[in-house]
Amino acid sequence: MDHRNSPVTAEAMEIVHTLRSTTVHLMLHSAEFAQRNGMHPTDVRALAALMDAARAGEPVTAGRLGKELGLNSAGTTAAVDRLERAGHVRRVRDPEDRRRVLVEVTEGAVALGQEHFGPLIDAAVDLLHGYSEQERAAVRGFLEGVRRAAAPSHTRSRTPSRPARPR
């Protein structure tokens, strides 16, 4: 069923376009952080994933980090090595299984991220204070749904894409 011209869909598309624009701005903000701190964009994604896991109380191995970032083991090792050399992460033995090595973000990396992303986070929190509990639940539900839809397993095309033609 094609609803592209209905008022609800026009409004929905406006919201989707605003989300796309917001995503671009967030990516640029992240790229600025990477450039300012001499990091590869993948390193910033790795730090964000590690901070999310730490907030959730979940230990992270290099293998789990690589899977989350869509990297092979060599790419994951390279990213963790870069971050470790820069003092942003440390490798530690898992206290419950000494054979496993966990990757943890350092306090310095958290402070660095807070310095750059803190004002943006504060602005977002301030905006959320203007919404009711029900409205915040709707925003959360929408964003979680978009995140699930954007997950790699959902974004794979059903038909193979054609390679670009050489010019």
C-alpha positions as CSV (number, residue, x, y, z in Angstrom):
1,M,0.0,0.0,0.0
2,D,1.4,3.4,-1.0
3,H,0.9,6.1,1.6
4,R,3.5,8.6,0.3
5,N,1.0,11.4,-0.3
6,S,-1.0,11.0,2.9
7,P,-0.6,13.8,5.6
8,V,0.6,11.3,8.2
9,T,3.2,10.0,5.9
10,A,4.3,13.5,4.9
11,E,4.8,14.3,8.6
12,A,6.5,10.9,9.1
13,M,8.9,11.7,6.2
14,E,9.6,15.1,7.7
15,I,10.6,13.4,11.0
16,V,12.7,10.8,9.1
17,H,14.5,13.6,7.2
18,T,15.1,15.5,10.5
19,L,16.6,12.3,11.9
20,R,18.9,11.9,8.9
21,S,20.0,15.5,9.2
22,T,20.6,15.0,13.0
23,T,22.6,11.9,12.2
24,V,24.9,13.8,9.8
25,H,25.5,16.5,12.5
26,L,26.3,13.9,15.1
27,M,28.7,12.2,12.7
28,L,30.4,15.5,12.0
29,H,30.7,16.2,15.7
30,S,32.3,12.7,16.2
31,A,34.6,13.3,13.3
32,E,35.7,16.6,14.8
33,F,36.5,14.8,18.1
34,A,38.5,12.2,16.2
35,Q,40.5,14.8,14.3
36,R,41.1,16.9,17.3
37,N,42.5,14.0,19.2
38,G,44.4,12.3,16.4
39,M,42.0,9.3,16.3
40,H,40.7,7.2,13.5
41,P,36.8,7.3,13.3
42,T,36.7,3.6,14.2
43,D,38.6,4.4,17.4
44,V,35.8,6.8,18.4
45,R,33.2,4.2,17.7
46,A,35.2,1.7,19.8
47,L,35.4,4.1,22.7
48,A,31.6,4.8,22.5
49,A,30.9,1.0,22.5
50,L,33.2,0.4,25.4
51,M,31.6,3.3,27.4
52,D,28.1,2.0,26.6
53,A,29.2,-1.5,27.9
54,A,30.8,0.0,31.0
55,R,27.6,1.9,31.8
56,A,25.6,-1.3,31.4
57,G,28.1,-3.2,33.6
58,E,29.1,-5.6,30.8
59,P,32.7,-6.7,30.3
60,V,34.0,-6.5,26.7
61,T,36.5,-8.7,25.1
62,A,38.3,-7.7,21.9
63,G,36.2,-10.3,20.0
64,R,32.9,-8.8,21.3
65,L,34.1,-5.3,20.4
66,G,35.1,-6.3,16.9
67,K,31.7,-8.0,16.4
68,E,29.9,-4.8,17.5
69,L,32.0,-2.6,15.2
70,G,31.9,-5.0,12.3
71,L,35.7,-5.5,12.2
72,N,37.8,-8.6,11.7
73,S,40.3,-9.6,14.3
74,A,43.2,-7.8,12.7
75,G,41.2,-4.6,12.5
76,T,40.0,-4.9,16.1
77,T,43.5,-5.6,17.3
78,A,44.8,-2.5,15.4
79,A,42.1,-0.3,16.9
80,V,42.6,-1.6,20.4
81,D,46.4,-1.2,20.0
82,R,46.0,2.4,18.9
83,L,43.7,3.2,21.7
84,E,46.0,1.6,24.2
85,R,49.0,3.4,23.0
86,A,47.1,6.7,23.3
87,G,46.1,5.8,26.9
88,H,42.4,5.6,26.1
89,V,41.9,1.9,26.9
90,R,43.7,-0.8,28.9
91,R,43.7,-4.6,28.5
92,V,43.0,-6.4,31.8
93,R,42.6,-10.1,32.7
94,D,39.0,-11.1,33.4
95,P,38.9,-11.7,37.2
96,E,36.5,-14.6,36.7
97,D,38.4,-16.3,33.9
98,R,42.1,-15.3,33.8
99,R,42.4,-16.7,30.3
100,R,40.1,-13.9,28.9
101,V,41.4,-10.4,28.3
102,L,39.0,-7.6,28.7
103,V,39.2,-4.1,27.1
104,E,38.3,-1.2,29.4
105,V,38.1,2.5,28.7
106,T,40.3,4.7,31.0
107,E,39.2,7.6,33.1
108,G,41.2,9.9,30.9
109,A,39.3,8.8,27.8
110,V,36.0,9.4,29.7
111,A,37.1,12.9,30.7
112,L,38.2,13.6,27.1
113,G,34.9,12.5,25.8
114,Q,33.0,14.5,28.4
115,E,34.9,17.6,27.5
116,H,33.9,17.3,23.8
117,F,30.5,15.7,24.0
118,G,29.4,17.0,27.4
119,P,27.8,20.2,26.1
120,L,25.8,18.2,23.5
121,I,24.7,15.6,26.1
122,D,23.7,18.4,28.4
123,A,21.6,20.1,25.7
124,A,19.9,16.9,24.9
125,V,19.1,16.2,28.5
126,D,17.8,19.8,28.9
127,L,15.5,19.2,25.9
128,L,14.2,16.0,27.4
129,H,13.2,17.8,30.6
130,G,10.7,19.7,28.5
131,Y,8.8,16.5,27.7
132,S,6.4,14.5,29.8
133,E,7.2,10.9,30.9
134,Q,4.9,9.6,28.2
135,E,6.5,11.8,25.6
136,R,10.0,10.7,26.6
137,A,8.8,7.1,26.4
138,A,7.6,7.7,22.9
139,V,10.9,9.4,21.9
140,R,12.8,6.4,23.4
141,G,10.6,3.9,21.7
142,F,11.1,5.6,18.3
143,L,14.9,5.9,18.7
144,E,15.2,2.3,19.8
145,G,13.1,1.2,16.8
146,V,15.2,3.2,14.4
147,R,18.4,1.7,16.0
148,R,17.0,-1.8,15.5
149,A,16.0,-1.0,11.9
150,A,19.5,0.4,11.2
151,A,21.3,-2.6,12.7
152,P,23.4,-4.4,10.1
153,S,21.2,-7.5,10.0
154,H,18.2,-5.3,9.0
155,T,19.9,-3.0,6.5
156,R,21.2,-5.7,4.2
157,S,19.5,-5.4,0.8
158,R,17.4,-8.3,-0.4
159,T,18.9,-7.9,-3.8
160,P,22.6,-7.8,-4.4
161,S,23.8,-4.3,-5.3
162,R,25.6,-3.8,-8.6
163,P,29.2,-2.7,-8.4
164,A,29.9,0.9,-9.5
165,R,30.8,1.2,-13.1
166,P,34.3,2.5,-13.7
167,R,34.5,5.9,-15.3
